[in-house]
């Protein structure tokens, strides 16, 4: 699961073409994201939080000629996980 830091939240919203889908504040986003994370874990899914650097995501998406949207963020999180084989709980 893509995970943002307070200091990079505004940047991810800024570079995303679907910015209307983000809550206004990091605090709101974190509350919703944590709830989704907890729900997935409770369902037995092996979900981990993958902290994403928005500028790395943008560079990757740009190199592929893609916009930063939900699908791109998910793909990048999966690639980042595969490279690191880890996350944070």
Backbone as a printed PyTorch tensor [residue, N CA C, xyz], in Angstrom:
tensor([[[  0.8440,  -1.1720,   0.0000],
         [  0.0000,   0.0000,   0.0000],
         [  0.8910,   1.2360,   0.0000]],

        [[  0.6570,   2.1410,  -0.9400],
         [  1.4190,   3.3880,  -0.9740],
         [  1.1980,   4.1570,   0.3130]],

        [[  2.2960,   4.6470,   0.8660],
         [  2.2130,   5.3790,   2.1340],
         [  2.9910,   6.6760,   1.9900]],

        [[  2.3940,   7.7610,   2.4450],
         [  2.9950,   9.0850,   2.3170],
         [  3.4550,   9.5890,   3.6690]],

        [[  4.4190,  10.4690,   3.6480],
         [  4.9000,  11.1160,   4.8690],
         [  4.2760,  12.5130,   4.9430]],

        [[  4.1740,  13.0480,   6.1430],
         [  3.5850,  14.3870,   6.2690],
         [  4.3030,  15.4300,   5.4120]],

        [[  5.6250,  15.3100,   5.3080],
         [  6.3930,  16.3110,   4.5740],
         [  6.3380,  16.1360,   3.0580]],

        [[  5.7650,  15.0390,   2.5620],
         [  5.6690,  14.8440,   1.1130],
         [  4.2250,  14.7580,   0.6250]],

        [[  3.2730,  14.8510,   1.5350],
         [  1.8650,  14.6930,   1.1470],
         [  1.4390,  15.7450,   0.1190]],

        [[  1.7670,  16.9900,   0.3550],
         [  1.3660,  18.0460,  -0.5870],
         [  1.9560,  17.7920,  -1.9710]],

        [[  3.1680,  17.2690,  -2.0180],
         [  3.8250,  17.0060,  -3.2940],
         [  3.1270,  15.8890,  -4.0660]],

        [[  2.7160,  14.8260,  -3.3910],
         [  2.0390,  13.7500,  -4.1090],
         [  0.7010,  14.2340,  -4.6620]],

        [[  0.0180,  15.0510,  -3.8940],
         [ -1.2450,  15.6140,  -4.3860],
         [ -0.9650,  16.4910,  -5.6120]],

        [[  0.0640,  17.3110,  -5.5260],
         [  0.4210,  18.2280,  -6.6080],
         [  0.7090,  17.5060,  -7.9200]],

        [[  1.4140,  16.3890,  -7.8740],
         [  1.8200,  15.7040,  -9.1160],
         [  0.7760,  14.7250,  -9.6420]],

        [[ -0.2680,  14.4730,  -8.8710],
         [ -1.2750,  13.4840,  -9.2630],
         [ -2.3640,  14.1030, -10.1290]],

        [[ -2.7220,  13.4000, -11.2040],
         [ -3.7910,  13.8920, -12.0770],
         [ -5.1650,  13.6970, -11.4430]],

        [[ -5.2390,  12.8370, -10.4340],
         [ -6.5050,  12.5770,  -9.7470],
         [ -6.5120,  13.2050,  -8.3430]],

        [[ -5.9320,  14.3910,  -8.2500],
         [ -5.7860,  15.0500,  -6.9460],
         [ -7.1150,  15.2680,  -6.2340]],

        [[ -8.2040,  15.2990,  -6.9820],
         [ -9.5210,  15.4770,  -6.3660],
         [ -9.8970,  14.2960,  -5.4720]],

        [[ -9.2100,  13.1750,  -5.6210],
         [ -9.4920,  11.9910,  -4.8100],
         [ -8.7480,  11.9710,  -3.4810]],

        [[ -7.8540,  12.9260,  -3.2730],
         [ -7.0930,  12.9930,  -2.0280],
         [ -7.8050,  13.8740,  -1.0130]],

        [[ -7.7910,  13.4820,   0.2590],
         [ -8.2970,  14.3820,   1.3020],
         [ -7.4720,  15.6610,   1.3350]],

        [[ -8.0370,  16.7130,   1.8950],
         [ -7.3670,  18.0140,   1.9310],
         [ -6.0870,  18.0220,   2.7580]],

        [[ -6.0500,  17.2160,   3.8070],
         [ -4.8930,  17.2600,   4.6980],
         [ -4.2810,  15.8670,   4.8730]],

        [[ -3.0020,  15.8690,   5.2410],
         [ -2.3300,  14.6110,   5.5310],
         [ -3.0380,  13.8890,   6.6700]],

        [[ -3.4450,  14.6190,   7.6750],
         [ -4.1070,  14.0200,   8.8340],
         [ -5.3680,  13.2560,   8.4130]],

        [[ -6.1540,  13.8720,   7.5310],
         [ -7.3640,  13.1980,   7.0330],
         [ -6.9830,  11.9610,   6.2170]],

        [[ -5.9890,  12.1240,   5.3370],
         [ -5.5610,  10.9940,   4.5100],
         [ -5.0910,   9.8410,   5.3890]],

        [[ -4.2460,  10.1570,   6.3850],
         [ -3.6830,   9.1050,   7.2350],
         [ -4.7760,   8.3360,   7.9710]],

        [[ -5.7780,   9.0470,   8.4450],
         [ -6.8820,   8.3830,   9.1510],
         [ -7.5940,   7.4000,   8.2160]],

        [[ -7.8990,   7.8380,   7.0060],
         [ -8.5740,   6.9610,   6.0380],
         [ -7.6830,   5.8060,   5.6000]],

        [[ -6.4210,   6.1100,   5.3290],
         [ -5.4890,   5.0800,   4.8710],
         [ -5.2510,   4.0280,   5.9480]],

        [[ -5.1140,   4.4650,   7.1900],
         [ -4.8910,   3.5160,   8.2840],
         [ -6.1020,   2.6170,   8.4640]],

        [[ -7.2850,   3.1920,   8.3040],
         [ -8.5120,   2.3880,   8.4080],
         [ -8.5460,   1.3270,   7.3040]],

        [[ -8.1920,   1.7220,   6.0880],
         [ -8.1620,   0.7730,   4.9720],
         [ -7.1000,  -0.3000,   5.2200]],

        [[ -5.9310,   0.1040,   5.6790],
         [ -4.8630,  -0.8320,   5.9890],
         [ -5.3190,  -1.8420,   7.0370]],

        [[ -5.9110,  -1.3550,   8.1200],
         [ -6.3790,  -2.2360,   9.1950],
         [ -7.4490,  -3.2080,   8.7070]],

        [[ -8.3420,  -2.7300,   7.8450],
         [ -9.3990,  -3.5830,   7.2950],
         [ -8.8020,  -4.7000,   6.4500]],

        [[ -7.8520,  -4.3560,   5.5900],
         [ -7.2190,  -5.3640,   4.7400],
         [ -6.4700,  -6.3990,   5.5800]],

        [[ -5.7630,  -5.9360,   6.5950],
         [ -5.0390,  -6.8640,   7.4850],
         [ -6.0210,  -7.7780,   8.2160]],

        [[ -7.1450,  -7.2110,   8.6820],
         [ -8.1500,  -8.0000,   9.3980],
         [ -8.7540,  -9.0710,   8.4970]],

        [[ -8.7790,  -8.8000,   7.1880],
         [ -9.2830,  -9.7750,   6.2200],
         [ -8.2300, -10.8230,   5.8780]],

        [[ -7.0660, -10.6980,   6.4900],
         [ -6.0180, -11.6880,   6.2820],
         [ -5.1150, -11.4250,   5.0880]],

        [[ -5.2330, -10.2600,   4.4860],
         [ -4.4040,  -9.9480,   3.3270],
         [ -3.0170,  -9.4960,   3.7880]],

        [[ -1.9810,  -9.8860,   3.0700],
         [ -0.6060,  -9.5580,   3.4630],
         [ -0.1960,  -8.1630,   2.9890]],

        [[ -0.8430,  -7.1490,   3.5130],
         [ -0.5910,  -5.7810,   3.0750],
         [  0.5180,  -5.1440,   3.9210]],

        [[  1.3520,  -4.3600,   3.2620],
         [  2.4140,  -3.6030,   3.9380],
         [  2.3590,  -2.1590,   3.4430]],

        [[  2.8890,  -1.2630,   4.2530],
         [  2.9620,   0.1480,   3.8960],
         [  4.2990,   0.3950,   3.1950]],

        [[  4.2240,   0.9330,   1.9990],
         [  5.4140,   1.2470,   1.2310],
         [  5.5300,   2.7710,   1.1280]],

        [[  6.5160,   3.3230,   1.8220],
         [  6.7180,   4.7690,   1.7960],
         [  7.2880,   5.1450,   0.4350]],

        [[  6.6040,   6.0510,  -0.2380],
         [  6.9440,   6.4480,  -1.5970],
         [  7.4680,   7.8780,  -1.6120]],

        [[  8.5430,   8.0740,  -2.3440],
         [  9.0530,   9.4210,  -2.5870],
         [  8.3390,   9.9410,  -3.8390]],

        [[  7.5640,  11.0110,  -3.7110],
         [  6.8040,  11.5030,  -4.8660],
         [  7.6580,  11.8430,  -6.0830]],

        [[  8.8480,  12.3850,  -5.8640],
         [  9.6790,  12.7490,  -7.0100],
         [ 10.2440,  11.5210,  -7.7140]],

        [[ 10.5420,  10.4710,  -6.9740],
         [ 10.9570,   9.2200,  -7.6050],
         [  9.8050,   8.6310,  -8.4090]],

        [[  8.6110,   8.6880,  -7.8420],
         [  7.4220,   8.2110,  -8.5460],
         [  7.2120,   9.0030,  -9.8260]],

        [[  7.3010,  10.3190,  -9.7490],
         [  7.1080,  11.1580, -10.9250],
         [  8.1540,  10.8530, -11.9930]],

        [[  9.4080,  10.7030, -11.6060],
         [ 10.4660,  10.3960, -12.5700],
         [ 10.1940,   9.0630, -13.2590]],

        [[  9.7780,   8.0670, -12.4900],
         [  9.4770,   6.7470, -13.0530],
         [  8.3000,   6.8390, -14.0290]],

        [[  7.2300,   7.5090, -13.5910],
         [  6.0470,   7.6290, -14.4450],
         [  6.3890,   8.3860, -15.7340]],

        [[  7.1440,   9.4510, -15.5970],
         [  7.5330,  10.2470, -16.7610],
         [  8.3770,   9.4200, -17.7360]],

        [[  9.2650,   8.5970, -17.1990],
         [ 10.1070,   7.7690, -18.0680],
         [  9.2850,   6.7790, -18.8810]],

        [[  8.1040,   6.4640, -18.3890],
         [  7.2130,   5.5430, -19.1020],
         [  6.1270,   6.2720, -19.8940]],

        [[  6.1550,   7.6080, -19.8380],
         [  5.1420,   8.3910, -20.5400],
         [  3.7740,   8.3060, -19.9020]],

        [[  3.7510,   8.1300, -18.5900],
         [  2.4780,   7.9600, -17.8800],
         [  2.2170,   9.1170, -16.9400]],

        [[  0.9450,   9.3240, -16.6530],
         [  0.5380,  10.2780, -15.6310],
         [  0.6010,   9.5990, -14.2750]],

        [[  0.6980,  10.3970, -13.2340],
         [  0.6340,   9.8570, -11.8770],
         [ -0.8430,   9.8090, -11.4780]],

        [[ -1.3560,   8.5970, -11.4210],
         [ -2.7340,   8.3610, -10.9980],
         [ -2.7410,   7.1380, -10.0900]],

        [[ -3.9160,   6.7080,  -9.6740],
         [ -4.0160,   5.5870,  -8.7270],
         [ -3.3100,   4.3400,  -9.2650]],

        [[ -3.5340,   4.0190, -10.5230],
         [ -2.9170,   2.8190, -11.0990],
         [ -1.3890,   2.9240, -11.0820]],

        [[ -0.8720,   4.0770, -11.4620],
         [  0.5770,   4.2810, -11.4760],
         [  1.1480,   4.2120, -10.0640]],

        [[  0.4630,   4.8220,  -9.0890],
         [  0.9460,   4.7760,  -7.7010],
         [  0.9880,   3.3450,  -7.1890]],

        [[ -0.0240,   2.5610,  -7.5080],
         [ -0.0650,   1.1620,  -7.0680],
         [  1.0780,   0.3740,  -7.7170]],

        [[  1.2520,   0.5420,  -9.0160],
         [  2.3350,  -0.1660,  -9.7150],
         [  3.6990,   0.1900,  -9.1440]],

        [[  3.9060,   1.4860,  -8.8810],
         [  5.1880,   1.9230,  -8.3460],
         [  5.4090,   1.3610,  -6.9430]],

        [[  4.3650,   1.3230,  -6.1430],
         [  4.4880,   0.7470,  -4.7930],
         [  4.8570,  -0.7330,  -4.8800]],

        [[  4.2330,  -1.4560,  -5.7970],
         [  4.5590,  -2.8720,  -5.9710],
         [  6.0010,  -3.0640,  -6.4230]],

        [[  6.4660,  -2.2300,  -7.3530],
         [  7.8510,  -2.3130,  -7.8220],
         [  8.8160,  -1.9710,  -6.6880]],

        [[  8.4600,  -0.9560,  -5.9030],
         [  9.3040,  -0.5620,  -4.7750],
         [  9.3740,  -1.6870,  -3.7510]],

        [[  8.2490,  -2.3200,  -3.4920],
         [  8.2180,  -3.4450,  -2.5620],
         [  9.0920,  -4.5880,  -3.0760]],

        [[  8.9410,  -4.9110,  -4.3270],
         [  9.7230,  -6.0040,  -4.9120],
         [ 11.2180,  -5.7340,  -4.8030]],

        [[ 11.6030,  -4.4780,  -4.9900],
         [ 13.0270,  -4.1190,  -4.8860],
         [ 13.5200,  -4.2400,  -3.4380]],

        [[ 12.6600,  -3.8840,  -2.4890],
         [ 13.1010,  -3.8690,  -1.0900],
         [ 12.6980,  -5.1050,  -0.3040]],

        [[ 11.6560,  -5.7980,  -0.7970],
         [ 11.0910,  -6.9600,  -0.0840],
         [ 10.7610,  -6.6010,   1.3690]],

        [[ 10.1170,  -5.4710,   1.5280],
         [  9.7370,  -5.0820,   2.8750],
         [  8.8210,  -3.8820,   2.8790]],

        [[  8.5510,  -3.4120,   4.0460],
         [  7.6970,  -2.2660,   4.2430],
         [  7.6790,  -1.9370,   5.7120]],

        [[  6.6930,  -1.1680,   6.1170],
         [  6.5360,  -0.8740,   7.5410],
         [  5.1560,  -1.3400,   7.9710]],

        [[  5.0380,  -1.7760,   9.2040],
         [  3.7390,  -2.2330,   9.7000],
         [  3.0990,  -1.1570,  10.4460]]])
